[in-house]
Amino acid sequence: PWGGSDDSKPIGWKELGVTASKRPLTVAGARNKWHLDHLDLGALCGARAGARGVYLADVSSPAVVPDGSWRNRGRRALVNVTDLGVMLKAGPASGLVWVTSLATGLPVAGAQVTVYTPQGKAVHTATTDRDGLIRTPGSTALLARPAADDTDPIENEGGGEDWEDWDSYRAQRLIAVVEKAGDVAVVDGNWANGIQIWN
């Protein structure tokens, strides 16, 4: 619910297990001009100033008038405030997670890594070694293959939408949550959803 075509739908904050924090922001002198402001999301979202973590920002303005190119007056972003750089790679036979410091580029040893399915099921947990690495089983072992839907034998050779996803690049999709010393980083092995590897 935090990106792409779902931006116009309301966020189910209770379903996500978090409380929304509404804070007005004023950007002085930036009307109709590109402007850069640094936001302290920890302070804005009710934690302490400078707090690291994952934040879901839902930003809107009554001054933005929809003109057909925008569906609504707001934008959402899933933002990771962290020093933990995380790379997640998974293939059918094996995978790895590599954690480095964004500030120094050095490997981060002793970080707790939990790998999840897109549905939120934890499927692997390990601690990074001195090189900042953990090795994981492959997606074949970590992700359950969906059962064929015998009620529709024509579509996807007996399978439904889940079967189609299994048979595509999304079959390798995993999410890693990395924690160390009060810092948290999340990365999605897919190409979208705001916390993808390139982002």
C-alpha positions in Angstrom: 0.0 0.0 0.0 3.0 2.4 -0.1 3.9 2.8 -3.7 2.9 3.0 -7.3 -0.8 2.8 -8.2 -1.9 2.2 -4.6 -1.1 5.7 -3.4 -4.7 6.8 -3.5 -5.9 4.1 -1.1 -5.9 4.9 2.6 -3.2 3.2 4.7 -4.4 0.6 7.2 -2.2 1.8 10.0 -3.7 -0.6 12.6 -3.3 -3.5 10.2 0.4 -2.6 9.9 0.7 -2.6 13.7 1.8 1.1 13.8 0.4 4.4 14.9 0.2 7.3 12.4 1.9 10.5 13.5 0.5 13.6 11.7 2.9 16.5 11.7 2.5 19.7 9.6 5.6 20.7 7.7 6.3 24.2 6.3 8.6 24.7 3.4 9.4 28.5 3.3 10.1 30.2 0.1 9.9 27.1 -2.1 6.6 27.6 -3.9 6.8 26.4 -7.5 10.6 25.9 -7.2 12.6 22.8 -6.6 13.7 22.8 -3.0 15.7 20.4 -0.8 14.9 20.0 2.9 16.5 17.5 5.3 13.8 15.8 7.4 14.4 14.0 10.7 12.0 11.2 10.3 12.7 9.9 13.8 11.6 13.2 15.3 8.7 13.6 12.9 7.3 10.1 13.4 7.3 10.3 17.2 10.5 8.5 18.0 13.6 10.4 19.2 15.6 12.8 17.0 18.0 11.0 14.7 16.4 7.6 15.3 17.1 5.0 12.7 14.6 2.6 11.3 12.0 2.1 8.5 9.4 4.8 8.1 6.3 5.0 5.9 5.9 8.6 4.9 2.5 9.7 3.5 3.0 13.3 2.4 0.3 15.5 1.0 -0.6 19.1 0.6 -3.9 21.0 0.0 -1.9 23.4 -2.2 -1.3 20.7 -4.8 -4.2 20.8 -7.3 -4.7 17.6 -9.3 -4.3 18.4 -13.0 -4.8 15.0 -14.6 -1.1 14.0 -14.4 -1.4 13.3 -10.7 -4.1 11.0 -9.3 -4.1 12.6 -5.9 -2.5 15.3 -3.7 0.0 13.1 -1.9 2.9 10.8 -2.3 4.1 7.9 -0.3 7.6 6.6 0.4 9.0 3.7 2.4 12.1 5.2 3.8 15.0 3.4 5.5 17.1 5.6 7.7 20.2 3.5 8.4 23.9 3.0 8.1 23.5 -0.6 7.2 24.0 -1.2 3.5 22.3 -4.5 2.6 22.6 -6.6 -0.6 20.3 -9.6 -1.0 20.7 -12.1 -3.7 18.8 -15.4 -4.0 18.8 -18.1 -6.6 17.0 -21.5 -6.6 20.0 -23.3 -5.0 21.5 -20.7 -2.7 21.6 -17.1 -1.6 23.5 -14.6 0.4 23.0 -11.4 2.3 26.0 -8.9 2.6 25.9 -6.1 5.1 28.3 -3.2 5.0 28.5 0.2 6.7 27.3 3.0 4.3 29.6 5.5 6.1 32.8 3.5 5.9 32.1 0.7 3.3 33.5 -1.9 5.7 31.7 -5.2 6.4 29.4 -5.3 9.4 30.0 -8.4 11.6 27.5 -9.6 14.2 24.4 -8.2 12.5 21.2 -10.3 13.0 19.6 -11.1 9.7 16.1 -12.5 9.2 14.9 -13.4 5.8 11.1 -13.3 5.1 8.8 -14.3 2.4 6.7 -11.4 0.9 3.8 -12.7 3.0 5.8 -12.0 6.2 6.9 -15.5 7.2 10.4 -15.7 8.6 12.3 -18.5 6.7 15.9 -18.0 7.7 17.8 -16.3 10.5 21.6 -16.0 10.9 24.3 -13.6 12.1 26.8 -12.0 9.7 30.4 -13.2 9.8 33.5 -11.0 9.9 33.0 -10.3 6.2 29.5 -9.1 6.8 28.0 -12.2 5.0 25.4 -14.9 5.7 24.6 -17.6 3.3 21.1 -18.8 2.9 19.3 -21.8 1.4 18.0 -21.1 -2.1 14.5 -19.9 -2.9 13.4 -23.4 -3.8 13.9 -24.3 -0.1 12.7 -21.0 1.4 9.6 -20.3 -0.6 6.7 -22.7 -0.8 5.5 -23.6 -4.2 1.8 -22.7 -4.5 -0.7 -25.5 -4.9 -2.3 -25.8 -8.3 -5.9 -24.6 -8.4 -7.9 -27.6 -9.9 -11.0 -25.5 -10.2 -9.6 -23.6 -13.2 -7.7 -26.2 -15.4 -7.2 -23.8 -18.3 -5.5 -20.9 -16.6 -1.8 -21.4 -15.9 -2.1 -25.2 -16.4 -4.2 -25.6 -13.3 -2.8 -22.8 -11.3 -4.0 -19.3 -10.5 -2.2 -16.0 -10.0 0.1 -17.4 -7.3 1.2 -20.1 -9.7 2.0 -17.5 -12.4 4.1 -15.5 -9.9 6.0 -18.7 -8.9 6.8 -19.3 -12.6 8.3 -15.7 -13.1 11.2 -13.7 -11.8 9.2 -13.0 -8.6 9.7 -16.6 -7.6 13.1 -15.5 -6.2 11.7 -12.6 -4.1 12.7 -12.5 -0.5 12.9 -9.7 2.1 15.8 -9.3 4.5 15.6 -7.4 7.8 19.0 -6.6 9.4 19.5 -5.3 12.9 22.6 -4.3 14.9 23.1 -1.9 17.8 19.7 -0.2 17.4 20.0 0.2 13.7 17.6 -1.5 11.3 17.7 -2.0 7.6 15.2 -3.7 5.3 15.8 -4.7 1.7 13.4 -6.3 -0.8 15.0 -8.6 -3.4 12.4 -7.5 -5.9 12.7 -4.5 -8.2 9.9 -2.5 -6.6 8.1 -1.5 -3.4 10.5 1.3 -2.3 13.1 -0.8 -0.5 14.6 -2.5 -3.5 18.3 -3.2 -3.7 19.1 -0.3 -6.0 17.4 2.1 -3.7 
